[in-house]
Amino acid sequence: MISHPLVSKAAIRNHYDLATFFYRLFWGPHIHHGLWTADESPRVAQQQLIDALAFSAHVTSGDRVLDVGCGMGGSSIHLAKRFGCCVTGITLSGVQQRWASRASRWQGCADSITILCEDVESITLAPSSYDVIWSIECTEHLFDKAAFFRNAASWVRPGGHVAICAWLAAHDADIPEKRSRVEAICEGFLCPSLGSFEDYRSWLHDAGLRVEVEYDWTEHVERTWEICAARTDRPWIKWLATKLDPAQRLFLDRFPSLLAAYRTGAMRYGCIVARRPL
Ligand SMILES: C[S@@+](CC[C@H](N)C(=O)[O-])C[C@H]1O[C@@H](n2cnc3c(N)ncnc32)[C@H](O)[C@@H]1O
């Protein structure tokens, strides 16, 4: 695992409070990579990523889902509308909580979705109360990932699934050149640490979960950053980011570094699904 000691929870919350509007403007209702198999639009590619995770996690009609790090509610709404799931979303950001709650009303699925503004690292939830713990690109922001998976293992029912998509450090990210690339990503994208496939496997295993699926989707997702770098490479956006907060400018400036981290093998993008034994 590669860590960056200077990332704080307040900075993560502040980033999502400030940047959510811009994510929506430049990328759409999901704050995650697209999954490409051909030349689909980014919107379709983002949808494909959700559908691939839902398929791997055996999401079925009526499942109770905890959407950890729910952003603008993109996954929560899709799971409610397409699969008839009953979803609880959690986000650290008050702006996102209001945004996702409104979006679920506009989409006519507010009855099936509850959005909480909470820290998943300190929340208390009833044991065995979910069929699926779902998290797309949130565990990167967690400070104690092993503890999160222990909690997730208690919140999911026996036989239920924990389904994760995450930015990963490469297995050999200790090599100085790779380490510095991953540390630059942790700093720019506010990740207190990035684990490898091996780290996630051991956290899940130690929490009593059985890993069923492990996909490396790096080559299918990296186009995200070509598109995002091109869409945000405008002087007024960089000017505005600098005015808002230097951390937002650093975030924008690190888009090319993320693409380079994937292409040099310093980082990977993973889909991991584990099951709580019966
Ligand atoms: C990259 S966004 C992903 C959003 C959403 N999963 C999606 O795919 O559109 C990361 C999300 O994690 C949330 N997050 C980060 N740390 C968190 C924490 N400790 N507790 C709850 N949510 C957290 C942020 O508020 C944000 O919604």
The ligand as a MOL file (V3000), in Angstrom:
LIG
                    3D

  0  0  0     0  0            999 V3000
M  V30 BEGIN CTAB
M  V30 COUNTS 27 29 0 0 0
M  V30 BEGIN ATOM
M  V30 1 C -15.0670 9.4700 -6.7550 0
M  V30 2 S -16.5370 9.8060 -5.8960 0 CHG=1
M  V30 3 C -17.5160 8.4010 -6.4180 0
M  V30 4 C -18.9870 8.6920 -6.3450 0
M  V30 5 C -19.9300 7.6060 -6.8040 0
M  V30 6 N -19.5880 6.3030 -6.2460 0
M  V30 7 C -19.9580 7.5210 -8.2930 0
M  V30 8 O -19.3860 6.5630 -8.7990 0
M  V30 9 O -20.5370 8.3970 -8.9360 0 CHG=-1
M  V30 10 C -16.1170 9.3970 -4.2100 0
M  V30 11 C -17.2580 9.4720 -3.2390 0
M  V30 12 O -16.8090 8.9540 -1.9780 0
M  V30 13 C -17.3660 9.7540 -0.9540 0
M  V30 14 N -16.5600 9.5780 0.2660 0
M  V30 15 C -15.2490 9.7650 0.4390 0
M  V30 16 N -14.8920 9.4710 1.7030 0
M  V30 17 C -16.0230 9.0940 2.3430 0
M  V30 18 C -16.3350 8.7040 3.6730 0
M  V30 19 N -15.3910 8.6110 4.6140 0
M  V30 20 N -17.6170 8.4160 3.9780 0
M  V30 21 C -18.5940 8.5110 3.0370 0
M  V30 22 N -18.3660 8.8740 1.7660 0
M  V30 23 C -17.0980 9.1680 1.4210 0
M  V30 24 C -17.3530 11.1480 -1.5100 0
M  V30 25 O -18.2320 11.9890 -0.7760 0
M  V30 26 C -17.8030 10.8580 -2.9450 0
M  V30 27 O -19.1950 10.8050 -2.9790 0
M  V30 END ATOM
M  V30 BEGIN BOND
M  V30 1 1 1 2
M  V30 2 1 2 3
M  V30 3 1 2 10
M  V30 4 1 3 4
M  V30 5 1 4 5
M  V30 6 1 5 6
M  V30 7 1 5 7
M  V30 8 2 7 8
M  V30 9 1 7 9
M  V30 10 1 10 11
M  V30 11 1 11 12
M  V30 12 1 11 26
M  V30 13 1 12 13
M  V30 14 1 13 14
M  V30 15 1 13 24
M  V30 16 1 14 15
M  V30 17 1 14 23
M  V30 18 2 15 16
M  V30 19 1 16 17
M  V30 20 1 17 18
M  V30 21 2 17 23
M  V30 22 1 18 19
M  V30 23 2 18 20
M  V30 24 1 20 21
M  V30 25 2 21 22
M  V30 26 1 22 23
M  V30 27 1 24 25
M  V30 28 1 24 26
M  V30 29 1 26 27
M  V30 END BOND
M  V30 END CTAB
M  END
